[in-house]
Amino acid sequence: MTAEFIACILISYLLGSIPTAVWVGKIFYQKDVRDFGSGNAGATNTFRVLGAKAGIPVLLFDVIKGWFCAYVLARYFYPSFLSNPAVNTQITFGVAAIVGHIYPIFAGFRGGKGVATALGIIIALHVEASFSCFGVFLVMLFTTRIVSLSSMVAAVSFPLFVGFVYPESYHSLVVFSIVMSFLIILTHTKNIQRLVRGEEKKIF
């Protein structure tokens, strides 16, 4: 592992640590979104607390930072992603970005759940699977009107898509998809508890 590779892992973590929701709330609304709603520093809570005008930029930036780490930074080492080492590099940088988003050094290690950043990483890794997962998310969202449940179902669908619908996927990508789905569910523990109690808020 070269010094450049280690530096890119650190850069990925730092980019993932950019607390978009926190900074947008504090700079433009004089609010810390973590003090309201679900207490989560993510796009969903930003929509809930500050509205779409703040939520949309937060969502887009969180997606882009995941994509940037897993695509642009990885391109520095592998101009083509058609190999296992290239995919492994994408996954490594992507994981660092997600860790940064969940535990951001720039926001007291209190971040979001990583769903939007994970979407950006999935887009970089497998475009078809990413849009398939997003389709699952939309169907669940318009059916249940619950963002957390829709996110978890979409996360669980990811390994199914890369393992069965797109079986040509690299083995490391399949393993990553399984780990990612468990991580997303783990970060939604409180949401699951509210779902069981029937207290999870709906949108629209």
Buried (B, 14 or more C-beta within 10 A) or exposed (E): EEEEBEEBBEBBBBBBBBBBBBBBBBEEBEBBBBEBBBEBBBBBBBBBBBEEEBBEBBBBBBBBBBBBBBBEBBBEBBEEBEEEEBBBBBBBBBBBBBBBBBBBBEBEEBBBBBBBBBBBBBBBBBEEBBEBBBEBBEEBBEEBBBBBBBBBBBBBBBBBBBBEEBEEBBEBBBBBBBEBBEBBBEBBEBBBEBBEEEEBBEEE
